[in-house]
Amino acid sequence: MKQLQGKNWPPPFEIAEFICRPNRFIAHCRISGGEEVVCHVPNPGRLWELLLPGATVFLADHRNEGRKTEWSLIGIMREGKSVMVDTGHTNRVAEELLLAKKIPSLKEWTPIQREVKRGKSRFDFLLENESKEQMLLEVKSCTLFGGKGAMFPDAPTERGARHLLHLKEEANAGQKVGVLLIAQWLEADWFSPDFHTDPNFAEVMESVRQDVPITVAAIGWDEKLKLRDEVKEVPIWWELTEKENHDCGCYVILLELVQEERITIGALGEQKFSAGWYVYCGSAKKNLTARIERHLRIRKGMHWHLDYLRHHAAKVVGVPFRTQDEIEHQLAADLKKMAEWEMPEFGSSDCGCSSHLFGFSEDPRRRQEFVDFLLYWRMSRYDEKRY
């Protein structure tokens, strides 16, 4: 079996500036000389915390290869460190680590086959040890991290959950199996399935862990997008998942108004809303998923202040914070600090907050401080509880 990594990585690339990402697989970037180019993004994840306007990115140059898209976004700089985001390269990295015996819990195993089909699933590797025992191994790339933590996935993945359940079936039938999660961040000291983003995946991962060994390996990249020598295994914080993965907690709803409007908001009466983005924060002690889904719908009875605003929004996005902690008013306080304006008494008639609705002139997901807010309340605040 030939090694995949070798001289082909990294491909010829150019340092560029990220501009925007109009859809999952396309980004606009600015290369040297100021030219704006269209790039393929070989990663279906959201990458909110990485792809911020002005971010330094690595673009693979395909201009001499006859491809439809002449550039691919393969890496991003974050906090002065390189992060590899090309999911198509993850298996090459995994193979190099396995062959070099750099992952202690997998050092007895050697890859002997790629893309192994079993039933309706295709797993990344078949491994073998000196006793000729064989193991099916599924590999995932983790690019979501904050503080000392790393989480996966950063977007819902039904396919990922199916793979875990299929691996458990194989294990029950006597086949050795495993999962290798590669965290693209050496600073990670703990890992958890992302119960905020995909509670079903988190539940499935927790349910199979006795039958499917799961290894998390943190790696790093240098300024030339070459793999660093250091590799460390990261513990999985199962207690955090068990405590927090329930259908309760808090949420923020992002809404875009494309033009200024006057809207009647229940007992608050008619209010003037400037064009821009609005962020509303709320909580649900149970049925958090249903509450968010209700806020995203247009056709419904009017109950909350947000219901009236929802009818006028062109775009709506919901972000859950699954937690047993009561953090709703802390979320409101943090949003108030970074917002450009607020709507007095909106959504706060039953508490002491001045408002639960805050305005921004552009999509707040394009602002570092808002992304840091999401990362803190979903991830890095747990550092304080672990250490």
Secondary structure by P-SEA (a helix, b strand, c coil): cccccccccccbbbbbbbcccccccbbbbbcccbbbbbbbccccccccccccccbbbbbbccccccccccccccccccccbbbbccccaaaaaaaaaaaaccccccccccccccccccccccccbbbbccccbbbbbbbbbbcccccccccccccccaaaaaaaaaaaaaaaaccccbbbbbccccccccccccccccaaaaaaaaaacccbbbbbbbbbcccccccccbbbbbbbaaaaaaaccccbbbbbbbbbbcbbbbbbcccccbbbbccbbbbbbbccccaaaaaaaaaaccccccccaaaaaaaaccbbbbbbbccccccaaaaaaaaaaaccccccccccccccccccbbbbcccccccaaaaaaaaaaaccccccccc
